[in-house]
Amino acid sequence: MLSEENSPQNKSKIIREIFACVKYKRIQKWSIEEDKILLELAEKYNYRMWNKISKAFTNKTTAQCYERYRKIKPELKKGPWTVEEDEILKELISVYGKKWSKISRIMKSRTGKQIRDRYLNNLDNSYNKKKFTDEEEKMILHLLSKFGPIWSLIALHFPDRNSQLIKNRFNYKFYSNLISINPNSSKEEFLDELKMFLN
């Protein structure tokens, strides 16, 4: 029988809270003392029971506590990947497929996002990682003006590139250049200007 903490209803509630608190995450900074309390409580409750853990804070939701823990947990590594980590990651993908969260729980030292990015950007040899051609860059801009930043849809027009590679190229080549010229520009403004330019 499922415990209340692991029930589908509770998981649904946590997911709703994650989406509900996204806009508040930047506002509600965590203090060093709060981080310390969070780590102690996570250990006390065996890295579960986030509802109970969140009750120790007056201004944090269950989802915020869980997300913060994932970012500060002691075993989490940041920075370059080792050859050993790459080998472990490739082995786990051969067993579990592209289940980033599951692999993250097994590896413990990397988040699901780190794992996904590492695999798609560096280890997945089924995609072309050579420099984008001028034609491909024009196509990215054209499709971006047509669909907006729906990278998975744009990637359908590039059989040998994945959505992550295309998004990275856009952010590096186009959006970062715009920000260096006008730091107050948003991606929405960029897309509006792009549509006018291409029409």
C-alpha positions in Angstrom: 0.0 0.0 0.0 1.2 3.5 -0.9 2.0 5.9 2.0 0.3 9.2 1.9 3.7 10.9 1.0 4.1 8.6 -2.1 0.5 8.6 -3.2 -0.4 9.8 -6.8 -2.5 12.6 -5.2 0.4 13.9 -3.2 2.8 13.8 -6.1 0.2 15.7 -8.2 0.0 18.3 -5.4 3.7 18.7 -5.4 3.8 19.1 -9.1 1.1 21.8 -9.0 3.0 23.6 -6.3 6.2 23.5 -8.4 4.4 25.3 -11.2 2.6 27.6 -8.8 5.8 28.7 -7.1 8.0 29.2 -10.2 7.5 33.0 -10.2 8.3 33.3 -6.5 11.5 31.2 -6.5 13.7 34.2 -7.4 12.0 36.4 -4.8 12.3 34.1 -1.8 16.0 33.7 -1.3 17.3 31.0 1.0 19.5 32.0 3.9 22.5 30.0 5.0 20.6 29.1 8.2 17.6 27.9 6.2 19.8 25.7 4.0 21.3 24.2 7.1 17.9 23.5 8.6 16.7 22.0 5.3 19.6 19.6 5.1 19.1 18.5 8.7 15.4 17.9 8.2 15.9 16.1 4.9 18.2 13.7 6.6 15.9 13.3 9.6 12.9 12.4 7.3 15.0 10.2 5.1 14.9 12.6 2.1 11.1 12.2 1.8 8.1 13.7 3.6 8.6 17.2 2.0 5.2 18.3 3.4 6.5 17.9 6.9 9.8 19.5 6.1 8.2 22.5 4.5 6.2 23.1 7.8 9.4 24.1 9.5 9.5 27.2 7.2 7.0 30.0 7.3 7.7 31.2 3.7 8.6 28.1 1.7 6.3 25.6 -0.1 6.8 21.8 -0.2 8.0 22.2 -3.8 10.4 24.9 -2.9 11.9 22.8 -0.2 12.3 19.8 -2.5 13.8 21.9 -5.3 16.2 23.7 -3.0 17.4 20.4 -1.5 18.1 19.0 -5.0 20.4 22.1 -5.6 22.3 22.0 -2.3 22.5 18.3 -1.4 26.0 17.6 -0.3 26.8 14.8 -2.8 25.8 17.0 -5.8 28.7 17.7 -8.1 29.0 20.8 -10.3 31.6 21.4 -13.0 33.3 19.2 -15.5 32.3 15.5 -15.9 34.9 12.8 -15.4 35.6 10.0 -17.8 34.2 7.6 -15.1 31.0 9.5 -14.8 30.5 9.5 -18.6 31.0 5.7 -18.6 28.5 5.2 -15.8 26.0 7.5 -17.6 26.3 5.6 -20.8 25.8 2.3 -19.0 22.7 3.6 -17.1 21.2 4.9 -20.4 21.7 1.5 -22.0 19.7 0.0 -19.1 17.1 2.6 -18.4 16.9 4.7 -21.6 16.5 8.4 -21.3 14.9 8.4 -17.9 16.9 11.4 -16.6 15.3 11.5 -13.1 15.7 7.8 -12.5 19.3 7.9 -13.6 19.8 11.0 -11.3 18.5 9.0 -8.3 20.9 6.2 -9.1 24.0 8.4 -9.7 23.1 10.8 -6.8 25.9 13.2 -7.8 24.2 14.9 -10.7 20.7 16.3 -11.3 18.4 15.1 -14.0 19.1 18.3 -16.0 22.8 17.9 -15.8 22.5 14.3 -17.0 20.2 15.2 -19.8 22.4 18.0 -21.0 25.6 16.0 -20.7 24.1 13.1 -22.8 22.4 15.2 -25.5 25.3 17.7 -25.9 28.3 15.5 -25.5 27.7 11.7 -25.5 24.8 11.1 -27.9 26.5 10.2 -31.2 23.3 9.9 -33.2 23.2 13.7 -33.8 25.4 16.0 -35.8 27.5 18.1 -33.5 29.5 19.8 -36.2 29.3 23.6 -36.6 25.9 24.8 -37.8 25.9 26.0 -41.4 24.6 29.4 -42.5 21.6 27.7 -44.1 20.8 25.9 -40.8 21.1 29.1 -38.9 18.7 30.9 -41.3 16.3 27.9 -41.0 16.4 28.2 -37.2 15.5 31.9 -37.4 12.7 31.2 -40.0 11.2 28.4 -37.9 11.6 30.4 -34.7 9.6 33.3 -36.2 6.9 30.8 -37.4 6.6 28.6 -34.2 8.2 30.6 -31.4 10.7 28.9 -29.1 9.1 25.4 -29.4 12.4 23.7 -29.8 11.0 20.1 -30.2 8.8 21.3 -33.1 11.7 23.2 -34.7 13.9 20.1 -34.3 11.5 18.1 -36.5 12.9 20.1 -39.5 16.5 19.0 -38.6 16.8 15.2 -38.9 20.4 15.2 -37.6 20.1 17.7 -34.8 18.2 17.5 -31.5 16.2 20.3 -29.8 18.9 20.9 -27.2 21.6 21.5 -29.8 19.3 23.9 -31.7 18.3 25.8 -28.6 21.9 26.1 -27.5 22.8 27.4 -30.9 20.1 30.0 -30.8 21.1 31.1 -27.2 24.8 31.3 -28.1 24.7 32.9 -31.5 21.6 35.0 -31.6 20.2 35.7 -28.2 23.5 36.3 -26.4 24.5 38.8 -29.1 21.2 40.6 -28.6 21.7 40.8 -24.8 25.2 42.1 -25.3 23.8 45.0 -27.4 20.7 45.6 -25.3 20.7 44.0 -21.8 17.0 44.8 -21.3 15.8 42.9 -24.3 13.5 39.9 -23.8 13.2 36.8 -26.0 9.7 38.0 -26.8 11.0 41.3 -28.1 13.7 39.5 -30.1 11.0 37.2 -31.7 8.8 40.2 -32.6 11.8 42.0 -34.2 12.7 38.7 -36.0 9.2 38.3 -37.4 9.3 41.9 -38.8 12.8 41.4 -40.3 11.8 38.2 -42.0 8.5 39.5 -43.4 
